[in-house]
Amino acid sequence: MRPQKITFGEMREMGVRGVLIYCADYRCSHHVALSADRWSDEVRLSDIETKFVCQTCGRRGADVRPHFDWNRPTVPAMGYR
């Protein structure tokens, strides 16, 4: 059994509005950043981990973590001229 993680409500109280979702297969390492607005305050991050299926490798399961830099502006990628 996986340890229970914080709730989305507790996460929002810390000012965090997004989550990072990592594929459960350490060899795949696919990840995505999502807004946490779709989940209610009483749901734990660990409650939703089994519901994800990796779109890269097809494995079910994920590691869901708070995305502490969600509100930080991104730096545009450098391009070639």
BELSULHU-V605832 format. One record per pair of residues at least 4 apart in sequence whose ideal C-beta (glycine too) atoms are under 7 Angstrom apart, sorted by sequence separation. I is the first residue (numbers start at 1). J is the second residue. D is the distance in whole Angstrom. If there is no record, write none. Layout:
# BELSULHU-V605832
i: <I:I>
j: <J:J>
d: <D:D>
This chain:
# BELSULHU-V605832
i: <6:7:8:9:12:39:43:54:6:11:12:23:43:53:54:23:23:53:23:22:39:52:21:50:52:20:21:50:49:20:21:49:49:18:19:49:18:48:18:19:17:18:17:45:30:11:19:28:30:30:8:28:12:25:28:8:21:23:28:8:9:25:8:9:23:7:23:25:33:7:8:24:7:23:7:24:6:24:5:6:23:24:4:5:22:5:21:22:4:3:21:2:19:20:19:2:19:20:19:18:16:16:16:18:17:16:17:11>
j: <10:11:12:13:16:43:47:58:11:16:17:28:48:58:59:29:30:60:31:31:48:61:31:60:62:31:32:61:61:33:34:62:63:33:34:64:34:64:35:36:35:36:36:64:54:36:45:54:56:57:36:56:41:54:57:39:52:54:59:40:41:57:41:42:56:41:57:59:67:42:43:59:43:59:44:61:44:62:44:45:62:63:44:45:62:46:62:63:46:46:64:46:64:65:65:49:66:67:67:67:66:67:68:70:70:70:71:66>
d: <4:7:6:7:7:5:5:6:6:5:7:4:7:7:5:6:4:5:7:5:7:7:6:7:4:6:5:6:6:6:6:5:7:6:6:5:6:6:6:5:7:6:6:4:5:7:7:6:4:7:6:6:7:7:4:5:6:4:7:7:3:6:6:6:7:6:6:5:5:6:5:6:6:6:5:3:7:6:5:6:6:6:6:4:6:4:5:4:5:7:6:6:5:5:7:7:6:5:5:4:5:7:6:3:5:6:7:5>
